[in-house]
Amino acid sequence: MSSQDFDLTGKVCIVTGAGRGIGRGMAEGLARHGATVVLSGRTRATLDEAAATIGARAIVVTADVSKETDVGVLRDTVLERCGKIDVLVNNAGVNPIFKGIERTSLADWQTIIDVNLTGTFLCCKHIGGAIGEGGSVINISSVAGHGGLPRSVPYCASKGGVEMLTKALALDWAKRKVRVNTLAPGWVDTDLTHGLLEHDVHGRRLLDRTPLGRFATPRDMAGGVVFLASDASAFMTGQSLVIDGGWGAE
């Protein structure tokens, strides 16, 4: 294997939820390896900020993945501007609650499922379906898709659903020569998680359980997504690449 196996020059990659955090880190990694990266999300300002960092290889298209019309417009816009789609990274996700199921409302549940699971389904259906032979779909899961986390029932259910959606779709799309895998991060320090990870009690507990002794950064996810997007993983489909600092080894 050589560096050419990781070369994404000429590839068009869509990353949802790309304005900040893990999505932005992955988009920057794909661009560093030569890809044209379409940054998508709901907030134009954060997308523009990310695009300014990436430079000429970045294209911004706003979309809410929980809305089927938005997803269709995202696909059509990219096809019109770039002529093709090679890689789809379904990263957009939310986890706005941290409470037991007894205090979880149906609206709480629906918000998380709509973005994390239904959004992934819609993007796979409308955008993944437009990817040609040799393409790659990367669904961003979580350690919460492999094991339960306290007071996180909707989030764990949504990410477990993403894992099984990926396995089923990998079987369906193997004949199209389109690979479908998940990337499952552990605890990543972003602006959305920083408060929890810095908490004297909860943060220390999470850190103590992470064998590598630190939380991930968004850049730590870039290598995994480049691998799954590139020819380096050409014979890999229906699998979950876990990047968790050893969390799941215990």
N, C-alpha and C positions, 0 to 999 in steps of 0.2 A: 504494500500500500504506500502511495506517495501523496504529497500535498495536492496533486491534481485531483485525487479522489474527493477532496473536500472543496474543490473549486466550483463556485456557483455563478460564474460569469455567464451572462445571457439568460439566467433564470429570473422569472417574475414570481415573487413571493408575497403573498398577502398575510399580514399579521393583524389579527383583531385585538382590541384592547392594547394598542401599541403606544399610547401616549405617555405612559409612565410605568414604573416598576418592571416586572418580569417581561412584559410585552416589549417595552422599549429596549431592554437589554438584549433580548433575542433579535429584534429588528436590527439593532446596531451590529450584532454579530453576523447576521446574514449579509448585511451590506459590506462588512469588512472582507468577506469572502467573495465579493463580486456581484452579488444579486442586486437586481432592482427590487426595492422593497416598498410595498403599498402599505402605508400606515393607516389603520382604520380604528375608529372609536367614536364615542358620542360627543366628545369635547374638542372642538376645533383648536382651541388655544394650546392645549397640551400636545396635540398632534403636530401643530406647526413648530412648537419648540423642539420636539424630537426630530422633526425633519430638518431643522436648521443644523442640528448636531451631525446628522448623517450626511447631508449635502445633496449633491446632484442625483444620487441613486434613490432618493426618497420621493414618493408620491403620496399625497394626503387625500383620503376619501372618508368623509364622516358617514357613520352608519350605526344603528342600534341593532345588534344581532338578534334581539328578541322579536323584531318586527320583520316579517317576511318580505314586505315591500322594500325595506331598506337593504336587505341582503341581496335581493334581485338587482337593485340599482347599483350596489357595490360591484357585483359580478359584471354587469353590462358596462359600467364605467371603465373597469380594468381591461376588459376585452377590447373596448373601443380605443383606449389610449395605448395599450401594450400589445394587443393582438393575440395574447395567450395568457394562461395561468399555469405555472409549473408546481407551485408549492402553496399550500394553505396551512397556516398555523392558527388554530382555534384557541386563542388565549383569553378572550374576554370572559371575565368572571367576577362574581360578587360574593361576599360573605358578611352581610351587614349586621348579623345578630350573633349573640353568644349567650344562649340561655337554654334551659331545659325544655323538653317538648311540651310540657304542661303549660308553659308560658309562650309557646310559639304559635302565632296566629296563622290562619290559612293564607293571609296576605304575605306574611314573612316567608312561608314555604314557597308560595307561588313566585315571588320575586326572585328567589335564588334558582328555582328550577327553570324559570323562563329564560334567564340569561345563561346559566351554566350548562344546562342540558338541552333545552329546546333551542337555544342559540347555536349550540354545536350541531344539532340535527339540521337546522335550517341552512347553516353554512355548508355542511357536507352535501346536503341535497342540491342546493342551487349553485354553489361555487365548486365544490369537489367534483360535481358531475360534469363540470366544464374542463377539468384537468385532463390532459392527454397522457398517452403511454409514457411510462417512466417517471410520472409525477409522484408527489408525496403529500399526504395529509397528516398533520401532526396535531393531535388533540391534547391540550394541556390539562392534565389531571392533577393529582396531588397525592401525598401520602394518605390523605383522607379518603382516597378511592381504593386504598388497599387495607385500611384498618380504621376502626372508629376513633373519633376524637370526642372528648366530653363537651356537652352543650353545643353540639354542632350537627344535629341530625339532618337538617335539610342540605347542608353543605356536603356532608359525607354521602348522602343519598345521591346528590347530583353528580358527584365525582365518581362514585361507583357506577352510575349509569353511563358516564362517559367512557369508562373502561370497557364495559360490555358492548356499548355502541361501536367502539373501535374494533373489537374482536369480530363482531358480526359483519361489519362493513368490510374489514380486511378480506373476509371470505368472498363476499359479493364482488369486490373490485379486483381480486387477483387476476381474473381473466382479462381485465382492462389493463393490466400491468401498472396499476396505481396502488402504491403502498399506503397503508393506514396504521399508524402507531400512536402511542401516547408518550408524553414526557411528564413524569410525576415528580414535581419538586417537593422538597421538605420545607422547612421554615426559612423563608427568604425575607431579609430585612428591606422593606420598602416603606414608602410614606404611609401605606395603609396598615402595615403590621408593626411599625416601629414602636408605637405606644405599648402594645402587648409584649413585644420582645424585650423592651427596656423595663418592664414591670418588675419590681423587687422580688415578688413571689412567683408569678406565672412565668415571667421570662427566665428566671433562674431555673425553674423546674424544666422548662423546655430545653435550655442550654445544657443542663446536666444530663439529659437523656440523649444528646447528640454526640456520638463518639468523637467526631473530629473537633469538638470543643468550640465551635463558632457557628453562627448562622450564615446562610448563603447570601450572596449578593446577586442582583440581577445578571451580572456578567457571568456568574457561575453556571447559568442556564444556557448561555450562548453556545458553548461547545456541543452540548447535547442536541440543540435544535439544528445546528449546522450539520452534525453527523446524520441526523434523521432526514434532513432535506437533501443531502448529497448522495453521490454514487457510492460513498463509503459504506452505506447501509443498504445497498441495492438488493440484498437477499433477506431483508428483515421486514416483516409485516405482521400485524396482529399482536405486537408486543408492547410492553410498557417499560420505558427506560426511566428508572428511579434515580434521582439525584438528590439525596437526602442527608448527606454527611454521616451515613451509617445508622440513621434513625431506625430503619426497619430491620437492622441486623440483630437487635436485642430480642 
